[in-house]
């Protein structure tokens, strides 16, 4: 093109030559776009899993699940290289991204200490002149007896909220984990710390009312809370008993991995059936070769005599309502692997599986709150326990969430804030406020 200059002179403006199609720069750009598109597609494929539309915040749940799966795969790689046990590696990743120091506020005093050699984090609500003695909750975190900590952000925030809103003393127990210890060491840690706290001089130090103490926990922590609750209710030497127990999507039995909720939620985040069975095997320091057989109930088949008397205590065809059982059918093998129970007798121990405790044990338990979620393999454990407790004369509140998933109650702050997490936490604290 021509360009007119001052004085009326016209000159030609020469543009730099364009690279012909197919030059190296063009090809590199095209290749980059293709690679980027492929990478985005692969990431989307990895993140996406089919979820029921009714579950709370499904896309956020997919992202959370993908993050956890990635951490598991990294820990498995570390294990395969012989650098560390996979559970130690996974817990290191979890704690590295979420550990929080004992930070106090004007409303809640937070301190790390130990009770009888067991680490605890204590949350104390602000003193009130009109209320010289406070309520208290012994809280036990979840994590498959192998993961998480009382000192990570999720549990620190939960216990801080409980201490502030209830004006209570919350004792969050940092029990030892698999693979450093195995069943029943976790129960012993909780028992030791709790008995220490229940001493009159310790209750006086924290200004706690001995008649207003409860025990609570989520998932594996709910399992430990239920086990300790049963033990303490039977202990004639204990002067002070729990006023309430509050169990959040507790894991309560290892005899039947084909209840309707196990069948419905076999691959549902964040706790697929396969992972739950592996947690059980790890808890008992068992053989991982048994996992597939246990998934199809070969460990409690009809030829396993040790399990005969216990099956009736978790007969879900009678313990669960028709709205839960739907068209699901029991999975009962005629012959199975009798070696499993011989090598892992803990599977049939009521301390590990509180759901199979005798009725006489259950009738001495305190008023109980049980929270269950629809999209959780453990849903039916909690519902069956509520039914058995009611049959034993215990007052039970069963709080079920149709859009809930396993672990949801601790996910209440950005970026893992779920609407059902906020609702479950509020409902849980409200029940404690009304009943403790």
C-alpha positions as CSV (number, residue, x, y, z in Angstrom):
1,X,0.0,0.0,0.0
2,X,1.0,3.6,-0.6
3,X,1.4,6.2,2.2
4,X,1.3,10.0,1.6
5,X,4.1,11.9,3.4
6,X,4.3,15.7,4.2
7,X,4.8,17.7,1.0
8,X,2.6,15.4,-1.1
9,X,5.2,12.7,-1.7
10,X,3.9,9.2,-2.0
11,X,6.0,6.3,-0.9
12,X,5.3,2.6,-0.7
13,X,5.0,1.0,2.7
14,X,6.5,-2.5,2.7
15,X,5.1,-5.0,5.2
16,X,7.3,-7.9,6.5
17,X,6.6,-11.1,4.6
18,X,4.2,-13.5,6.3
19,X,5.5,-17.0,6.9
20,X,3.9,-19.4,4.5
21,X,1.4,-21.9,5.9
22,X,3.2,-24.9,7.3
23,X,6.3,-23.1,8.6
24,X,7.9,-24.4,11.8
25,X,6.4,-21.7,14.0
26,X,2.9,-22.4,12.7
27,X,3.3,-26.1,13.2
28,X,4.6,-25.6,16.8
29,X,1.5,-23.4,17.6
30,X,-0.8,-26.0,16.1
31,X,0.9,-28.8,18.0
32,X,0.7,-26.8,21.3
33,X,-3.0,-26.3,20.8
34,X,-3.5,-30.0,20.2
35,X,-1.5,-31.0,23.3
36,X,-3.3,-28.4,25.4
37,X,-6.7,-29.7,24.2
38,X,-5.6,-33.3,24.9
39,X,-4.4,-32.4,28.4
40,X,-7.6,-30.6,29.3
41,X,-9.6,-33.6,28.1
42,X,-7.4,-36.0,30.1
43,X,-7.8,-33.9,33.3
44,X,-11.6,-33.7,32.7
45,X,-11.7,-37.5,32.2
46,X,-9.8,-38.0,35.4
47,X,-11.9,-35.6,37.5
48,X,-15.3,-36.6,36.1
49,X,-17.2,-39.5,37.7
50,X,-20.9,-40.2,37.4
51,X,-22.7,-38.9,40.5
52,X,-26.3,-38.8,41.4
53,X,-27.8,-35.4,40.7
54,X,-29.1,-35.2,44.3
55,X,-25.7,-35.2,45.9
56,X,-24.6,-31.9,47.3
57,X,-22.4,-29.8,45.0
58,X,-21.5,-32.7,42.6
59,X,-18.7,-30.9,40.6
60,X,-17.0,-29.7,43.8
61,X,-17.2,-33.3,45.1
62,X,-15.6,-34.6,41.9
63,X,-12.7,-32.2,42.4
64,X,-12.3,-33.1,46.0
65,X,-12.4,-36.8,45.2
66,X,-9.8,-36.4,42.4
67,X,-7.5,-34.6,44.7
68,X,-7.7,-37.4,47.3
69,X,-7.3,-40.0,44.6
70,X,-4.2,-38.2,43.4
71,X,-2.7,-38.2,46.9
72,X,-3.4,-41.9,47.2
73,X,-1.7,-42.6,43.9
74,X,1.4,-40.6,44.9
75,X,1.5,-42.5,48.3
76,X,1.2,-45.8,46.5
77,X,4.1,-44.9,44.2
78,X,6.2,-43.9,47.2
79,X,5.3,-47.3,48.8
80,X,6.2,-49.2,45.6
81,X,9.6,-47.5,45.5
82,X,10.2,-48.8,49.1
83,X,10.5,-45.3,50.5
84,X,7.7,-45.4,53.0
85,X,4.5,-47.3,53.9
86,X,1.7,-46.0,51.7
87,X,-0.5,-44.9,54.7
88,X,2.4,-43.0,56.3
89,X,3.1,-41.2,52.9
90,X,-0.6,-40.4,52.4
91,X,-1.0,-39.0,55.9
92,X,2.1,-36.9,55.5
93,X,0.5,-35.4,52.4
94,X,-2.8,-34.7,54.2
95,X,-1.1,-33.2,57.3
96,X,1.4,-31.2,55.2
97,X,-1.4,-29.3,53.5
98,X,-3.7,-28.9,56.5
99,X,-1.9,-28.8,59.8
100,X,-2.8,-25.9,62.1
101,X,-1.0,-24.7,65.2
102,X,-2.9,-24.3,68.5
103,X,-4.1,-20.8,67.9
104,X,-6.4,-19.2,70.5
105,X,-8.9,-16.4,70.0
106,X,-10.8,-14.1,72.4
107,X,-13.7,-16.6,72.3
108,X,-11.8,-20.0,72.4
109,X,-8.6,-20.9,74.2
110,X,-6.7,-23.7,72.3
111,X,-3.9,-25.7,73.9
112,X,-1.9,-28.8,73.0
113,X,-1.1,-31.1,75.9
114,X,-1.2,-34.8,76.8
115,X,-3.5,-36.8,79.0
116,X,-1.9,-39.9,80.5
117,X,0.7,-39.9,77.7
118,X,-1.9,-39.4,74.9
119,X,-1.7,-36.2,72.9
120,X,-4.8,-34.0,72.9
121,X,-5.9,-30.6,71.7
122,X,-8.2,-28.8,74.2
123,X,-10.6,-26.1,73.1
124,X,-12.1,-24.0,76.0
125,X,-15.0,-21.7,75.4
126,X,-15.0,-18.3,77.2
127,X,-15.9,-18.4,80.9
128,X,-19.4,-17.1,81.8
129,X,-20.1,-15.7,85.3
130,X,-23.6,-17.2,85.2
131,X,-22.3,-20.6,84.2
132,X,-19.3,-21.5,86.3
133,X,-19.2,-25.2,85.1
134,X,-19.1,-26.0,81.4
135,X,-20.3,-28.9,79.3
136,X,-17.7,-31.0,77.6
137,X,-17.2,-33.3,74.6
138,X,-14.5,-35.9,74.0
139,X,-14.1,-35.8,70.2
140,X,-12.4,-38.5,68.1
141,X,-11.4,-37.7,64.5
142,X,-12.0,-40.0,61.5
143,X,-9.6,-41.2,58.9
144,X,-9.8,-45.0,58.7
145,X,-7.8,-45.4,62.0
146,X,-4.8,-44.5,59.8
147,X,-5.2,-40.9,58.6
148,X,-5.8,-37.3,59.6
149,X,-5.2,-35.6,63.0
150,X,-6.8,-33.5,65.7
151,X,-4.4,-30.8,64.5
152,X,-5.5,-30.4,60.9
153,X,-7.6,-27.4,59.9
154,X,-10.8,-29.3,59.3
155,X,-11.0,-30.8,62.8
156,X,-9.5,-27.7,64.5
157,X,-12.3,-25.6,62.9
158,X,-15.0,-28.0,63.9
159,X,-13.9,-28.2,67.5
160,X,-13.4,-24.4,67.7
161,X,-17.0,-23.9,66.5
162,X,-18.3,-26.5,69.0
163,X,-16.4,-24.8,71.9
164,X,-17.6,-21.4,71.0
165,X,-21.2,-22.2,70.2
166,X,-21.7,-24.5,73.1
167,X,-19.5,-22.6,75.5
168,X,-17.9,-26.0,76.2
169,X,-14.6,-27.7,76.7
170,X,-13.8,-30.0,73.7
171,X,-11.0,-32.5,74.1
172,X,-9.9,-33.7,70.6
173,X,-7.8,-36.8,71.0
174,X,-4.6,-37.4,68.9
175,X,-4.7,-41.2,69.1
176,X,-1.9,-43.2,67.4
177,X,-2.5,-44.4,63.9
178,X,-2.0,-47.5,61.6
179,X,0.7,-48.6,60.7
180,X,2.5,-47.5,63.9
181,X,-0.1,-49.3,66.0
182,X,-3.0,-51.6,65.3
183,X,-6.3,-52.6,66.9
184,X,-7.0,-52.3,69.8
185,X,-4.3,-49.7,70.5
186,X,-6.4,-46.8,69.2
187,X,-9.2,-47.8,71.6
188,X,-6.7,-47.9,74.5
189,X,-5.4,-44.4,73.6
190,X,-9.0,-43.0,73.8
191,X,-9.7,-44.8,77.0
192,X,-6.5,-43.6,78.7
193,X,-7.0,-40.0,77.7
194,X,-10.7,-40.0,78.6
195,X,-10.2,-41.6,82.0
196,X,-7.5,-39.1,82.8
197,X,-9.8,-36.2,81.8
198,X,-12.6,-37.6,84.0
199,X,-10.6,-37.4,87.2
200,X,-12.2,-34.9,89.6
201,X,-9.0,-32.7,89.8
202,X,-8.8,-32.5,86.0
203,X,-12.5,-31.6,85.5
204,X,-12.0,-29.0,88.2
205,X,-9.0,-27.5,86.4
206,X,-11.1,-27.1,83.2
207,X,-14.3,-26.1,85.1
208,X,-16.3,-29.0,83.6
209,X,-19.6,-30.3,85.0
210,X,-19.1,-34.1,85.5
211,X,-22.8,-34.7,84.8
212,X,-22.6,-33.0,81.3
213,X,-19.9,-34.9,79.4
214,X,-20.4,-36.6,76.0
215,X,-18.4,-38.6,73.6
216,X,-18.4,-38.1,69.8
217,X,-16.6,-38.9,66.6
218,X,-16.9,-39.2,62.9
219,X,-16.3,-42.2,60.7
220,X,-13.5,-44.3,62.3
221,X,-13.7,-41.8,65.2
222,X,-17.4,-42.7,65.4
223,X,-16.4,-46.3,65.6
224,X,-14.0,-45.6,68.5
225,X,-16.6,-43.4,70.3
226,X,-19.2,-46.2,70.1
227,X,-16.7,-48.8,71.3
228,X,-15.5,-46.6,74.3
229,X,-19.1,-45.7,75.0
230,X,-20.0,-49.4,75.4
231,X,-16.9,-50.0,77.5
232,X,-17.6,-47.1,79.9
233,X,-21.3,-48.0,80.3
234,X,-20.2,-51.4,81.6
235,X,-17.4,-50.1,83.9
236,X,-18.7,-50.3,87.4
237,X,-15.6,-48.4,88.7
238,X,-16.4,-45.3,86.7
239,X,-18.3,-42.8,88.8
240,X,-19.0,-40.4,85.9
241,X,-20.8,-41.7,82.9
242,X,-21.4,-40.1,79.5
243,X,-24.6,-38.1,79.3
244,X,-24.7,-38.4,75.5
245,X,-22.9,-40.0,72.6
246,X,-23.0,-38.5,69.1
247,X,-21.8,-40.6,66.2
248,X,-21.2,-39.1,62.7
249,X,-21.5,-41.6,59.8
250,X,-19.8,-44.2,62.0
251,X,-18.3,-47.4,60.8
252,X,-19.7,-50.1,63.0
253,X,-19.3,-53.6,61.5
254,X,-17.0,-55.7,59.2
255,X,-19.2,-58.7,58.7
256,X,-21.3,-57.6,55.8
257,X,-19.9,-55.5,53.0
258,X,-23.1,-55.9,50.9
259,X,-25.7,-54.0,52.8
260,X,-27.9,-51.9,50.5
261,X,-25.7,-48.8,51.1
262,X,-22.5,-50.8,50.3
263,X,-24.2,-52.0,47.1
264,X,-25.6,-48.6,46.1
265,X,-22.5,-46.6,46.9
266,X,-19.8,-49.2,45.8
267,X,-17.8,-46.5,43.9
268,X,-19.1,-43.3,45.5
269,X,-16.6,-40.7,46.8
270,X,-15.0,-40.3,49.2
271,X,-15.1,-43.8,50.5
272,X,-15.6,-46.5,47.9
273,X,-16.2,-50.0,49.3
274,X,-12.8,-51.4,48.2
275,X,-11.0,-48.6,50.2
276,X,-13.2,-49.2,53.3
277,X,-12.4,-53.0,53.3
278,X,-8.7,-52.1,53.0
279,X,-8.9,-49.8,56.0
280,X,-10.4,-52.7,58.0
281,X,-7.6,-55.1,56.9
282,X,-5.0,-52.5,57.7
283,X,-6.6,-51.8,61.1
284,X,-6.2,-55.5,62.0
285,X,-2.7,-55.9,60.3
286,X,-4.3,-58.5,58.1
287,X,-3.4,-60.0,54.7
288,X,-4.4,-57.8,51.8
289,X,-5.0,-61.0,49.8
290,X,-8.2,-61.3,51.8
291,X,-9.7,-58.1,50.5
292,X,-11.5,-59.4,47.4
293,X,-12.9,-62.4,49.3
294,X,-14.2,-60.1,52.1
295,X,-15.9,-57.8,49.5
296,X,-18.2,-60.7,48.6
297,X,-18.7,-61.8,52.2
298,X,-16.6,-65.0,52.0
299,X,-15.3,-64.3,55.5
300,X,-18.8,-64.7,57.0
301,X,-20.2,-67.4,54.8
302,X,-22.6,-70.0,56.2
303,X,-19.7,-72.4,56.9
304,X,-17.9,-69.9,59.2
305,X,-19.3,-71.2,62.6
306,X,-17.9,-68.2,64.5
307,X,-20.2,-65.8,62.6
308,X,-23.4,-67.8,63.0
309,X,-24.6,-66.1,66.2
310,X,-23.6,-62.6,65.0
311,X,-25.5,-62.5,61.7
312,X,-28.8,-62.0,63.3
313,X,-27.5,-58.8,65.0
314,X,-27.0,-57.1,61.7
315,X,-29.8,-58.7,59.7
316,X,-30.5,-55.7,57.5
317,X,-33.6,-57.2,56.0
318,X,-35.3,-56.7,59.4
319,X,-33.4,-53.8,60.7
320,X,-33.7,-51.5,57.7
321,X,-36.9,-49.9,56.4
322,X,-38.3,-50.8,52.9
323,X,-37.3,-47.4,51.7
324,X,-33.7,-48.4,52.2
325,X,-33.7,-52.1,51.3
326,X,-35.5,-51.4,48.0
327,X,-34.8,-54.3,45.6
328,X,-31.4,-55.2,47.1
329,X,-30.7,-58.8,48.1
330,X,-28.5,-60.1,50.8
331,X,-25.2,-61.6,49.7
332,X,-24.7,-64.8,51.8
333,X,-22.2,-67.3,50.6
334,X,-22.8,-71.0,51.4
335,X,-19.1,-71.8,51.5
336,X,-16.3,-69.2,51.8
337,X,-12.8,-68.7,53.2
338,X,-12.8,-69.9,56.8
339,X,-9.1,-69.0,57.0
340,X,-9.9,-65.3,57.1
341,X,-11.7,-65.3,60.5
342,X,-9.1,-67.7,61.9
343,X,-6.3,-65.3,60.9
344,X,-8.2,-62.1,61.7
345,X,-10.5,-62.9,64.6
346,X,-10.8,-59.2,65.4
347,X,-13.4,-59.0,62.6
348,X,-15.9,-60.5,65.0
349,X,-14.8,-58.5,68.1
350,X,-17.5,-56.1,69.3
351,X,-14.8,-53.6,70.3
352,X,-14.1,-53.3,66.6
353,X,-17.7,-53.8,65.5
354,X,-20.0,-52.1,68.1
355,X,-23.1,-53.0,66.0
356,X,-22.7,-56.7,67.0
357,X,-22.7,-56.0,70.7
358,X,-25.2,-57.9,72.9
359,X,-28.5,-56.3,73.6
360,X,-27.7,-56.2,77.3
361,X,-24.7,-54.0,76.6
362,X,-26.7,-51.6,74.4
363,X,-29.4,-50.9,76.9
364,X,-27.0,-49.2,79.3
365,X,-25.9,-46.6,76.6
366,X,-26.8,-42.9,77.0
367,X,-29.0,-40.8,74.8
368,X,-27.6,-41.1,71.2
369,X,-27.4,-39.0,68.1
370,X,-26.5,-40.7,64.8
371,X,-25.9,-38.8,61.6
372,X,-26.1,-40.7,58.3
373,X,-25.7,-39.8,54.6
374,X,-27.4,-41.3,51.6
375,X,-24.3,-41.5,49.5
376,X,-22.1,-43.3,51.9
377,X,-21.3,-47.0,52.2
378,X,-21.6,-46.7,56.0
379,X,-25.2,-45.3,55.8
380,X,-26.8,-48.6,56.9
381,X,-24.3,-49.2,59.7
382,X,-25.6,-46.1,61.4
383,X,-29.3,-46.8,60.7
384,X,-29.0,-50.4,61.9
385,X,-27.3,-49.3,65.1
386,X,-30.1,-46.7,65.7
387,X,-32.7,-49.5,65.3
388,X,-30.8,-51.8,67.7
389,X,-30.4,-49.0,70.3
390,X,-34.1,-48.2,70.1
391,X,-35.0,-51.8,70.6
392,X,-32.8,-51.8,73.7
393,X,-34.7,-48.8,75.1
394,X,-32.1,-46.1,74.3
395,X,-33.4,-42.7,73.2
396,X,-32.0,-42.1,69.7
397,X,-32.1,-39.2,67.2
398,X,-31.3,-40.4,63.6
399,X,-30.4,-37.5,61.5
400,X,-30.3,-38.5,57.8
401,X,-29.2,-36.3,54.9
402,X,-30.5,-37.3,51.4
403,X,-27.8,-35.2,49.7
404,X,-25.0,-36.1,52.0
405,X,-21.8,-38.0,51.3
406,X,-19.1,-39.6,53.6
407,X,-17.0,-37.0,55.4
408,X,-19.2,-34.0,54.5
409,X,-19.5,-32.5,58.0
410,X,-15.9,-31.3,58.1
411,X,-16.1,-29.6,54.7
412,X,-17.5,-26.2,55.7
413,X,-14.8,-23.7,54.6
414,X,-13.5,-22.5,51.2
415,X,-12.4,-24.1,48.9
416,X,-14.0,-27.3,50.3
417,X,-17.2,-25.7,51.5
418,X,-20.3,-27.9,50.8
419,X,-23.9,-26.8,51.6
420,X,-24.6,-30.2,53.2
421,X,-21.4,-29.8,55.3
422,X,-22.7,-26.6,56.8
423,X,-26.1,-28.0,57.4
424,X,-24.9,-31.2,59.0
425,X,-22.5,-29.3,61.3
426,X,-25.2,-26.9,62.4
427,X,-27.7,-29.7,63.1
428,X,-25.1,-31.7,65.0
429,X,-24.1,-28.7,67.3
430,X,-27.8,-27.8,67.8
431,X,-28.5,-31.3,69.0
432,X,-25.6,-31.2,71.4
433,X,-26.8,-27.8,72.7
434,X,-30.3,-29.2,73.3
435,X,-29.3,-32.5,74.9
436,X,-25.9,-32.0,76.7
